[in-house]
Amino acid sequence: MSVVKFQGSVLVHFEQAPLYGCSVKQQLNDDKEPNKQILFVSGGGGQGDYGVPNVLAALQIRDSTSGTLLARHEDPRGTFSLTACHPTLNIVATAIDGTLFLFKCEHNRFKEIANLAVDKDKEDPMLSAAAFSPDGKWIVTGGSDGTVRLWPFPDLISPISIIMNKQARKLVLSQPDRSLCLFIVSLGISPKSTCVAIICENTPEITLCDVQDSQKRKKLHWRKETHLPRHFQMALIDEMEHYFAIFNARNCKREKSFVVSWNTSLDVIAERAISKIALSALAISSDGKYCAVGDLEGRVTILSSRNLTIITQSKPHVLFITSLAFSTNSDGETSGVISVSADQACLFTSVTPSKGALMH
């Protein structure tokens, strides 16, 4: 296996494939081994022989300085549109159109262990969001049919369904109508695996649902007349759950995009204007110290999660950022954020501005 330096070209094996998902899984280490992580990355050019592969890849990374390619899988069925890794197992979830795929990474290869036709939209099924719960017992999915499903893992049977708009869903399933705001664009699941957050396209509120009783719902609003939510994450800070969301302006010429955080009482803790460029990705570090956002012009902004003070900004990409994931150093401390983009690049930005390094 070749070793790839983060300061050089990390994902040359992706050829010209645009990248749409990245996820970092921490590997348990002992006193003799430095902290190791697996970086899962996915993307592709879609069905057909256009010379652009649909690829799922795994790299083992250390100290955010080098990466070793562990496994690579090409698939003619379509573009891998997202990645989400299991918290303890070397299993990654991804999607092609409306189908959820689970792959196990072992012995330097990917083995497909499950696929489920999750999204039931008859016109254009699209699975746009998926995540494992922090306890590894659930996979939550959502997409164009307006239904969030919580699949018990590893059984993957009899999911709990959360229908965002029952009346509209019946119309969409029988006679698709794109004017109905059903498309689920983002999902988040709480650190204690008890709550799911849901964002639907062109909808000003964020819905919080109880995992055991989906009828127990709360709504989060913020400047709904001028902004719409795009992504949502939850994190533990000082053993307390906090909520984070990015909001894009309805009119980007007049308003800036924002990052906003709340406590469990739904009180706003902090809000931070970023720019007049729409935000496209959000990540929170596993230690709860940092928040990162990416935008449509390829810019990465890293903030303190406590008060949303901006720590560093850079523009490593030439096209929009599609996904972000934090990485750690050999001591297990957050070292920076990994970003992927439609520009085919996978880059690393340090949380320490003076030591920033790029992978491109």
C-alpha positions as CSV (number, residue, x, y, z in Angstrom):
1,M,0.0,0.0,0.0
2,S,1.3,3.4,-0.9
3,V,1.6,6.1,1.8
4,V,0.1,9.4,0.8
5,K,1.2,12.7,2.5
6,F,-1.5,15.1,3.5
7,Q,0.6,18.0,2.2
8,G,0.5,16.3,-1.3
9,S,-2.2,14.6,-3.3
10,V,-4.1,12.3,-1.1
11,L,-6.9,11.0,-3.3
12,V,-5.2,10.7,-6.7
13,H,-6.8,7.2,-6.9
14,F,-10.2,9.0,-7.3
15,E,-9.1,10.2,-10.8
16,Q,-11.7,12.8,-11.8
17,A,-14.5,11.7,-9.4
18,P,-16.3,14.5,-7.6
19,L,-16.5,13.8,-3.9
20,Y,-19.7,13.9,-1.9
21,G,-19.1,12.3,1.5
22,C,-16.4,11.9,4.2
23,S,-16.5,10.4,7.6
24,V,-13.8,9.6,10.2
25,K,-13.9,6.6,12.5
26,Q,-11.6,6.6,15.5
27,Q,-9.8,3.3,16.1
28,L,-9.2,2.1,19.7
29,N,-5.5,2.2,20.4
30,D,-3.2,0.8,23.1
31,D,0.0,2.2,24.7
32,K,2.2,0.8,21.9
33,E,0.2,2.1,19.0
34,P,-0.3,5.8,18.1
35,N,-3.8,7.0,17.6
36,K,-5.2,5.7,14.3
37,Q,-8.3,6.7,12.3
38,I,-10.0,5.4,9.2
39,L,-11.2,8.1,6.7
40,F,-14.0,7.0,4.5
41,V,-14.6,9.0,1.3
42,S,-17.1,8.6,-1.4
43,G,-18.2,10.1,-4.7
44,G,-18.5,9.5,-8.4
45,G,-20.0,10.4,-11.8
46,G,-23.2,8.4,-11.9
47,Q,-24.4,5.5,-14.0
48,G,-22.9,4.9,-17.5
49,D,-19.4,4.6,-18.8
50,Y,-18.2,8.3,-18.8
51,G,-14.7,7.6,-17.5
52,V,-15.6,8.9,-14.0
53,P,-15.7,6.1,-11.5
54,N,-18.1,5.7,-8.6
55,V,-15.8,5.1,-5.7
56,L,-15.9,4.3,-2.0
57,A,-12.4,4.4,-0.4
58,A,-10.9,3.9,3.1
59,L,-7.6,5.4,4.3
60,Q,-5.9,4.8,7.6
61,I,-4.6,8.2,8.8
62,R,-2.2,9.1,11.6
63,D,-1.6,12.5,13.1
64,S,-3.2,14.1,10.1
65,T,0.2,13.9,8.4
66,S,-0.1,10.8,6.3
67,G,-2.6,8.3,5.0
68,T,-2.4,4.7,3.8
69,L,-5.0,3.4,1.3
70,L,-6.7,0.5,2.9
71,A,-9.5,-0.4,0.5
72,R,-11.2,0.9,-2.7
73,H,-14.5,-0.1,-4.2
74,E,-15.8,0.9,-7.6
75,D,-19.5,0.4,-8.4
76,P,-21.3,0.8,-11.8
77,R,-24.7,1.2,-10.1
78,G,-24.3,5.0,-9.5
79,T,-22.8,7.8,-7.5
80,F,-22.1,7.2,-3.8
81,S,-23.7,10.3,-2.4
82,L,-22.8,10.2,1.3
83,T,-20.9,8.4,4.0
84,A,-21.6,7.6,7.7
85,C,-19.5,5.2,9.7
86,H,-20.5,3.0,12.7
87,P,-19.0,4.3,16.0
88,T,-17.2,1.0,16.9
89,L,-17.3,-1.3,13.9
90,N,-15.5,-0.9,10.5
91,I,-18.8,-0.5,8.8
92,V,-19.8,2.4,6.6
93,A,-23.2,3.4,5.3
94,T,-23.5,5.1,1.9
95,A,-26.3,5.6,-0.7
96,I,-26.9,5.4,-4.4
97,D,-30.1,7.2,-5.4
98,G,-32.8,5.9,-3.0
99,T,-30.9,2.8,-1.8
100,L,-28.9,2.5,1.4
101,F,-25.8,0.4,1.2
102,L,-23.7,-1.0,4.1
103,F,-20.1,-2.1,3.5
104,K,-17.7,-3.7,5.9
105,C,-14.0,-2.8,5.5
106,E,-11.7,-5.7,6.3
107,H,-8.7,-7.4,4.9
108,N,-8.0,-4.4,2.6
109,R,-11.3,-4.6,0.8
110,F,-15.0,-3.6,1.1
111,K,-17.6,-6.3,1.5
112,E,-21.2,-5.3,0.8
113,I,-23.3,-6.6,3.7
114,A,-26.7,-5.0,3.1
115,N,-28.7,-2.8,0.7
116,L,-32.2,-1.5,1.3
117,A,-34.5,0.4,-1.1
118,V,-35.1,3.1,1.6
119,D,-36.7,6.0,-0.3
120,K,-40.1,5.4,-1.7
121,D,-40.5,8.4,-4.0
122,K,-41.9,7.0,-7.2
123,E,-40.6,9.8,-9.5
124,D,-37.0,10.4,-8.2
125,P,-36.0,8.4,-5.1
126,M,-33.1,10.0,-3.4
127,L,-31.5,9.2,0.0
128,S,-30.0,12.5,1.0
129,A,-29.1,11.9,4.7
130,A,-28.0,9.0,6.8
131,A,-26.3,8.6,10.2
132,F,-25.5,6.0,12.8
133,S,-26.6,6.7,16.3
134,P,-23.7,7.3,18.8
135,D,-24.5,4.0,20.5
136,G,-24.5,2.1,17.2
137,K,-28.0,0.7,17.6
138,W,-29.7,2.7,14.9
139,I,-29.3,4.0,11.4
140,V,-31.4,7.0,10.6
141,T,-32.2,7.8,7.0
142,G,-34.2,10.5,5.1
143,G,-34.7,11.7,1.6
144,S,-37.1,12.8,-1.1
145,D,-40.2,10.9,0.1
146,G,-40.4,13.0,3.2
147,T,-40.1,10.1,5.7
148,V,-37.4,9.7,8.3
149,R,-36.7,6.0,9.1
150,L,-34.9,4.7,12.1
151,W,-33.5,1.2,11.3
152,P,-32.5,-1.1,14.2
153,F,-28.9,-2.2,13.6
154,P,-27.8,-4.8,12.7
155,D,-31.3,-6.3,12.1
156,L,-32.4,-3.6,9.7
157,I,-36.1,-4.6,9.9
158,S,-39.3,-2.9,11.0
159,P,-38.0,0.7,11.1
160,I,-39.6,3.4,13.1
161,S,-41.1,5.9,10.5
162,I,-41.5,9.6,11.1
163,I,-43.6,11.1,8.4
164,M,-43.1,14.8,8.2
165,N,-46.4,15.6,6.4
166,K,-48.8,12.7,6.1
167,Q,-51.3,14.4,3.8
168,A,-48.6,15.8,1.5
169,R,-46.8,12.4,1.5
170,K,-49.8,10.6,0.1
171,L,-50.0,13.1,-2.8
172,V,-46.3,12.8,-3.5
173,L,-46.4,9.0,-3.6
174,S,-49.3,8.9,-5.9
175,Q,-48.8,12.0,-8.0
176,P,-45.4,13.5,-7.3
177,D,-45.6,17.3,-6.8
178,R,-42.2,19.0,-6.3
179,S,-43.9,22.1,-4.9
180,L,-44.6,20.3,-1.7
181,C,-41.7,20.9,0.8
182,L,-41.0,17.3,1.8
183,F,-37.4,16.7,0.7
184,I,-35.4,15.9,3.8
185,V,-32.0,17.6,3.5
186,S,-30.4,17.0,6.9
187,L,-30.6,14.7,9.9
188,G,-28.9,14.8,13.3
189,I,-29.1,12.4,16.2
190,S,-28.4,13.3,19.8
191,P,-25.3,12.1,21.7
192,K,-27.5,10.0,23.9
193,S,-29.4,8.5,20.9
194,T,-32.7,9.7,22.2
195,C,-33.6,12.5,19.8
196,V,-33.6,13.0,16.0
197,A,-33.4,16.4,14.3
198,I,-34.9,16.9,10.9
199,I,-34.6,19.6,8.3
200,C,-36.8,19.7,5.2
201,E,-36.1,21.7,2.1
202,N,-37.5,25.2,2.0
203,T,-38.9,24.8,5.5
204,P,-38.0,27.4,8.2
205,E,-38.2,25.2,11.3
206,I,-36.0,22.3,12.6
207,T,-38.1,19.4,14.0
208,L,-36.8,17.5,17.0
209,C,-38.4,14.1,17.5
210,D,-38.2,11.6,20.3
211,V,-36.7,8.3,19.1
212,Q,-39.1,6.1,21.2
213,D,-42.2,8.3,20.6
214,S,-42.1,10.1,17.3
215,Q,-45.2,12.1,18.2
216,K,-43.3,14.0,20.8
217,R,-42.0,16.9,18.7
218,K,-40.4,20.3,19.3
219,K,-39.7,23.0,16.8
220,L,-36.6,25.2,16.5
221,H,-37.0,28.5,14.8
222,W,-34.5,31.2,14.1
223,R,-35.0,34.3,11.9
224,K,-37.5,32.4,9.8
225,E,-38.5,35.4,7.8
226,T,-35.0,35.9,6.4
227,H,-33.2,32.5,6.8
228,L,-33.6,28.8,6.2
229,P,-31.8,26.0,8.0
230,R,-29.5,23.7,6.0
231,H,-27.6,21.3,8.3
232,F,-27.9,20.3,12.0
233,Q,-25.6,18.6,14.5
234,M,-25.7,17.8,18.2
235,A,-22.8,17.5,20.6
236,L,-21.9,17.0,24.2
237,I,-20.1,20.0,25.8
238,D,-19.3,19.7,29.5
239,E,-21.7,16.7,29.6
240,M,-24.5,18.8,28.3
241,E,-26.2,18.4,24.9
242,H,-25.9,21.3,22.6
243,Y,-27.5,21.9,19.2
244,F,-25.8,23.5,16.2
245,A,-27.3,24.5,12.8
246,I,-26.3,26.5,9.8
247,F,-28.7,28.9,8.2
248,N,-28.6,30.4,4.7
249,A,-30.2,33.7,3.8
250,R,-33.3,33.7,1.6
251,N,-31.7,36.7,-0.1
252,C,-27.9,36.3,-0.1
253,K,-27.4,39.8,-1.5
254,R,-29.0,41.3,1.6
255,E,-28.2,38.8,4.5
256,K,-25.3,36.7,5.6
257,S,-25.2,33.0,6.4
258,F,-25.1,32.1,10.1
259,V,-24.1,29.4,12.5
260,V,-26.4,29.1,15.6
261,S,-26.2,27.1,18.8
262,W,-28.8,26.2,21.4
263,N,-29.0,24.4,24.7
264,T,-31.6,21.7,25.5
265,S,-34.0,24.3,26.7
266,L,-33.9,25.6,23.1
267,D,-32.4,28.9,24.3
268,V,-30.0,30.4,21.8
269,I,-26.4,30.3,23.2
270,A,-24.6,32.0,20.4
271,E,-24.9,33.0,16.7
272,R,-22.2,34.0,14.3
273,A,-22.4,35.6,10.9
274,I,-20.1,33.9,8.4
275,S,-20.5,35.6,4.9
276,K,-23.0,36.2,2.2
277,I,-22.0,32.9,0.6
278,A,-24.4,30.0,1.3
279,L,-23.1,27.3,3.7
280,S,-23.1,23.7,2.5
281,A,-21.6,21.6,5.2
282,L,-21.3,21.4,9.0
283,A,-19.3,19.3,11.5
284,I,-18.7,19.2,15.3
285,S,-15.5,17.7,16.7
286,S,-15.9,14.6,18.9
287,D,-14.5,16.4,22.0
288,G,-17.1,19.2,21.5
289,K,-14.5,21.9,21.2
290,Y,-14.8,22.9,17.6
291,C,-17.4,23.6,14.9
292,A,-16.6,23.7,11.2
293,V,-18.6,24.9,8.3
294,G,-18.0,24.8,4.5
295,D,-19.5,27.0,1.8
296,L,-20.4,27.0,-1.9
297,E,-17.1,28.7,-2.8
298,G,-14.9,26.2,-1.2
299,R,-14.1,28.0,2.0
300,V,-13.7,26.3,5.4
301,T,-14.3,28.2,8.7
302,I,-13.4,26.7,12.1
303,L,-15.0,28.1,15.2
304,S,-15.0,27.5,18.9
305,S,-18.2,25.5,19.7
306,R,-18.6,27.3,23.1
307,N,-19.2,30.8,21.8
308,L,-18.8,30.4,18.0
309,T,-15.8,32.7,17.9
310,I,-14.0,32.2,14.5
311,I,-10.6,30.6,15.0
312,T,-9.5,30.3,11.3
313,Q,-10.8,30.6,7.8
314,S,-9.2,29.3,4.6
315,K,-10.3,28.6,1.0
316,P,-8.7,25.2,0.2
317,H,-11.2,24.2,-2.5
318,V,-12.1,25.7,-5.9
319,L,-15.7,24.3,-5.9
320,F,-18.4,23.9,-3.2
321,I,-17.7,21.8,-0.1
322,T,-19.9,18.7,0.2
323,S,-18.8,17.2,3.5
324,L,-16.6,17.8,6.6
325,A,-15.2,15.5,9.3
326,F,-12.8,16.3,12.2
327,S,-9.6,14.3,12.8
328,T,-7.4,13.9,15.9
329,N,-3.7,13.7,16.6
330,S,-1.7,10.9,18.3
331,D,-2.9,12.1,21.7
332,G,-6.5,11.9,20.7
333,E,-6.9,15.7,20.6
334,T,-8.7,17.4,17.7
335,S,-6.1,18.5,15.1
336,G,-8.2,19.7,12.2
337,V,-11.0,19.2,9.8
338,I,-11.0,17.1,6.6
339,S,-13.1,18.5,3.7
340,V,-14.2,17.1,0.4
341,S,-15.6,18.9,-2.6
342,A,-17.0,18.5,-6.1
343,D,-13.5,19.6,-7.2
344,Q,-12.3,16.0,-6.5
345,A,-10.0,17.1,-3.7
346,C,-9.8,15.9,-0.1
347,L,-8.1,18.5,2.1
348,F,-7.0,19.0,5.7
349,T,-7.2,22.3,7.6
350,S,-5.6,22.6,11.0
351,V,-7.4,24.0,14.0
352,T,-4.2,25.9,14.6
353,P,-4.0,28.7,11.9
354,S,-0.2,29.0,11.8
355,K,0.2,25.2,11.2
356,G,-2.5,24.8,8.5
357,A,-1.8,22.2,5.9
358,L,-3.6,21.3,2.8
359,M,-4.3,17.9,1.1
360,H,-5.0,18.5,-2.5
